[in-house]
Amino acid sequence: MGPDDGRYVVRVVPGEDPTHVLVFTTLGAPQRRLLGGRRAQRADPEPDPTPVPTARATVISATGIPETEAEEWLRGLDEDGQDKAVADAMAVLNRAVNAHRVAAADPGLQDATVERALVARLGHGSGDQVAEGRWAAALEVPLVRRRKQRRVAALRPQERLAALLGGRDEPLATELLTLRARADLDAGRTREAALQLRVALEAGLAELEQAGGTTHDMTERVSELRERRGPVGEAANAALQGPLGPEAATAVEQTLSRLEAALRARSAAGFK
């Protein structure tokens, strides 16, 4: 996931009490082969799968509570509560991932997502237990391995992939920019999302206007997006100064959703 194994203290505001402790652990790492040099070696024509390590991240609240209260919390978690707890933990985890991305100047490091997780657990335990990834009691959260249908239902990814690779279609610049803005917003990086969205929106207006004839309502969609340039520009300008206020953050979320809807409509029209 990026950060080296170890314990990391997380503070939202410098000088204040920590909010969380993050523990990164590598499990099942294969032994490194001692290579005598850098020369290429012949590969087995039918090689076994290469073993890979598994990374475990433990997100621990820095505020301790009595065990009885912790057990009540765990027993009282319904499905929505479980989803929220996992999402909150992922936000803390991705803050660390992003910090490592910046510190290591590694643009290829991806945010962690629930969809790519092997397992997710919620539980409680003593400090020594949770620091080792263990617990006094825990539940395993079912991970529904499905794409976010609201965003990709109309894309028919396999058909689009074949078209992109086969030269029958080409990606728009705004598609990648929009994905970056969504990744920032989902990870809680609202300032970065606002700055990214401004560029994505400008590219989208230019590129989607050319697609006006592909769907009956694309002209209306482009017109709506054009009206949102002002609020998005103001949000991006505010992001240069510091954290966004509620109104600016709402403008970013709403405009990004409308831009994603326009891109879905364009893709769906091309694969009817």
Secondary structure, DSSP 8 states (H G I E B T S, - for coil): --S-SEEEEE-SSTTS---EEEEEEEES-------SSS------SS-------EEEEEEEESS---HHHHHHHHHT--HHHHHHHHHHHHHHHHHHHHHHHHHTT-TT-----GGG-S--EEEE--HHHHHTT--SEEEE--------HHHHTTT-HHHHHHHHHTTS----HHHHHHHHHHHHHHTT-HHHHHHHHHHHHHHHHHHHHTTTTTSTTHHHHHHHHHHTHHHHHHHHHHHTTSS--HHHHHHHHHHHHHHHHHHHHHHHHTT-
